[in-house]
Amino acid sequence: MGQDQTKQQIEKGLHLYQSNQTEKALRVWMRVLEKSADPAGRFRVLGCLITAHAEMGRYKDMLKFAVVQIDTARELEDPDYLTESYLNLARSNEKLCEFQKTISYCKTCLNTQGTTVSLKLNGQVSLSMGNAFLGLSIFQKALECFEKALRYAHNNDDKMLECRVCCSLGSFYTQIKDYEKALFFPCKAAELVNDYGKGWSLKYRAMSQYHMAVAYRKLGRLADAMDCCEESMKIALQHGDRPLQALCLLCFADIHRSRKDIQTAFPRYDSSMSIMTEIGNRLGLVQVLLGMTKCWMIQKELDKALESLEKAQELAEGLGNKLGLLKLHCLCERIYRTKGQQRELRDHVVKFHECVEEMELYCGMCGESIGEKNNQLQALPCSHFFHLKCLQTNGTRGCPNCRRLSVKPGYV
């Protein structure tokens, strides 16, 4: 298959894919991969296969094609191709919740000196790295990466990237419980979709609606949460987007739990868990298990709650997800207090405080915890964040956290 024929077949596959004929598109692209002698064409078709498998939640296949793409990029001896293939490798590992590998591949991308094409990818690299740091609950570095990605998006007038970063920032602020910002950023993403997204994939709309649903639920606006989640789920079902279906089912379950409708919540958690297991979203599984634990606790089935937490702990420890560990220590503390088991209670109280220290989840001005309840937060240019009211009250001539870090231990 020559260069022109390769190009035609890739375009044919893209047309099928955009018409929701995914399996036909995959067959066309696989034929190109088998028969084409054009390395640049093979590289491009591998990119199409990586994207398609990512959206279907077939992350192991996504990784397999990303590895083949790296070899093709080396054959082409072009730093731009190499940067793009390392980014796809980073994304594949991010989807499989291999966060340390993601960070490592992102750093390789940033160290590969290409042309302006590579520089345009730096925003996507920063976003992937930010998502990985968020998965590890390293909040300051996550925020640093998201803000960098946002600067790249603004400098390159890349509205799609800006939309994706806003969704990740929504998730970031949800986790540290500034629910006002958790809603603001996905609403901003939805605005970008409305203003610029006429030719975009519907996944951008679905993504922004899902993140809005999560924030609305946290704010107690359950009817709004349900509306946004239904819209997101509708698009996810139309496009066979399994990862988003799993997240929407989790959100539906959480909404029902918030309404104390436990009998409706459990089947949604089960369905979400089934898809999360199938696609390999271990971070999502931790969230499902924590939700199910809360349902068992409402029903006063404390032994079943502890069983769920045991599974969640194994997953969270394997991922290095410190926030998941903090949440389960908090839930264990409540369970053992109810059961009157003092030794286990003390053990989880100690572990809970260790997690808070490790994640620096406290305000460097007032010393009170961050992420315990809904609070307005403000980040300084260094990406350390504080209670907004503390910054307004005390003002700052620089970051107190950075000042503390710069003092040598011998001078303390």
Secondary structure, 3 states (H helix, E strand, C coil): CCHHHHHHHHHHHHHHHHCCCHHHHHHHHHHHHHHCCCHHHHHHHHHHHHHHHHHHCCHHHHHHHHHHHHHHHHHHCCHHHHHHHHHHHHHHHHHCCCHHHHHHHHHHHHHCCCCHHHHHHHHHHHHHHHHHHHHCCCHHHHHHHHHHHHHHHHHCCCHHHHHHHHHHHHHHHHHCCCHHHHHHHHHHHHHHHHHHHHHCCCHHHHHHHHHHHHHHHHCCCHHHHHHHHHHHHHHHHHCCCHHHHHHHHHHHHHHHHHCCCHHHHHHHHHHHHHHHHHHCCHHHHHHHHHHHHHHHHHCCCHHHHHHHHHHHHHHHHHHCCHHHHHHHHHHHHHHHHHHCCHHHHHHHHHHHHHHHHHHCCECCCCCCECCCCCCCEEECCCCCEEEHHHHHHHCCCCCHHHHHHHCCHHHC
